[in-house]
Amino acid sequence: MTALLFLIPVALGMGVIGLVAFLWALRSGQFDDPQGAAERILHDEDKPL
């Protein structure tokens, strides 16, 4: 029972940290152009010698 008194606040704290990290990434523009990044890998940008 005493382990639950320790683990529940730890789990809630980790959840809050994850939510804050997601919101920070959302506001800093990490997810602005997901389609462009998916198509960028298909284009060959290597120049022949």
C-alpha positions as CSV (number, residue, x, y, z in Angstrom):
1,M,0.0,0.0,0.0
2,T,2.8,2.4,0.8
3,A,4.3,1.7,-2.7
4,L,1.1,3.1,-4.3
5,L,1.5,6.3,-2.3
6,F,4.8,6.7,-4.0
7,L,4.1,5.4,-7.5
8,I,0.8,7.3,-8.2
9,P,2.3,10.8,-7.7
10,V,5.4,9.7,-9.7
11,A,3.2,8.5,-12.6
12,L,1.1,11.7,-12.5
13,G,4.2,13.8,-12.6
14,M,5.6,11.9,-15.5
15,G,2.3,12.4,-17.4
16,V,2.4,16.1,-16.7
17,I,6.0,16.3,-17.9
18,G,5.0,14.5,-21.1
19,L,2.1,16.8,-21.7
20,V,4.3,19.9,-21.2
21,A,6.9,18.5,-23.6
22,F,4.2,17.8,-26.2
23,L,2.7,21.3,-25.9
24,W,6.1,22.9,-26.1
25,A,6.8,20.9,-29.3
26,L,3.4,21.9,-30.7
27,R,4.0,25.6,-30.1
28,S,7.6,25.6,-31.3
29,G,6.5,24.4,-34.8
30,Q,7.7,20.8,-34.7
31,F,4.6,19.6,-36.5
32,D,4.2,22.3,-39.1
33,D,4.9,20.3,-42.3
34,P,4.6,16.6,-41.7
35,Q,3.6,15.9,-45.4
36,G,6.7,17.7,-46.7
37,A,9.0,15.7,-44.6
38,A,7.4,12.5,-45.7
39,E,7.9,13.4,-49.4
40,R,11.4,14.8,-48.9
41,I,12.8,11.4,-48.4
42,L,11.6,10.2,-51.8
43,H,13.6,12.9,-53.7
44,D,17.1,12.1,-54.7
45,E,19.4,15.1,-54.0
46,D,22.7,13.4,-54.7
47,K,24.6,15.0,-57.5
48,P,26.5,12.7,-59.8
49,L,30.3,13.1,-59.9
